[in-house]
């Protein structure tokens, strides 16, 4: 039986690369929602900007947790 593909190196980095897709999509959705809300009601831009930054911080925190976990499990 022949080996078709071999994974060399740390599998944790591959896992983090896959896990980074979720926060990437989340950041895109947060900013898209802010742009759409501001385009529909420009006078509410000040209020929705606060929610945009809060959503961005939560989504980026998930990416940072994944990065820390990848290094912690890497040993």
CORMO-V792661 format. One record per pair of residues at least 6 apart in sequence whose ideal C-beta (glycine too) atoms are under 8 Angstrom apart, sorted by the first residue. I is the first residue (numbers start at 1). J is the second residue. D is the distance in Angstrom with one decimal. If there is no record, write none. Layout:
BEGIN
i | j | d
I | J | D
I | J | D
END
This chain:
BEGIN
i | j | d
7 | 14 | 7.1
10 | 74 | 5.5
12 | 70 | 4.3
12 | 71 | 7.6
12 | 73 | 5.4
12 | 74 | 4.7
13 | 70 | 6.3
13 | 74 | 7.8
15 | 70 | 6.4
16 | 66 | 5.4
16 | 67 | 6.1
16 | 69 | 7.8
16 | 70 | 3.9
19 | 63 | 7.8
19 | 66 | 4.3
19 | 70 | 7.9
20 | 63 | 6.0
20 | 66 | 6.7
22 | 62 | 7.0
23 | 59 | 5.1
23 | 60 | 6.4
23 | 62 | 5.3
23 | 63 | 3.8
23 | 66 | 7.7
26 | 59 | 3.9
26 | 62 | 7.4
27 | 56 | 6.3
27 | 59 | 5.4
27 | 60 | 7.1
30 | 52 | 6.1
30 | 55 | 4.2
30 | 56 | 5.5
30 | 59 | 6.2
31 | 52 | 6.9
31 | 56 | 7.6
33 | 52 | 7.7
33 | 55 | 8.0
34 | 48 | 5.8
34 | 49 | 7.1
34 | 51 | 7.7
34 | 52 | 4.0
37 | 44 | 6.7
37 | 48 | 4.8
38 | 44 | 7.3
38 | 45 | 4.7
38 | 48 | 6.4
END
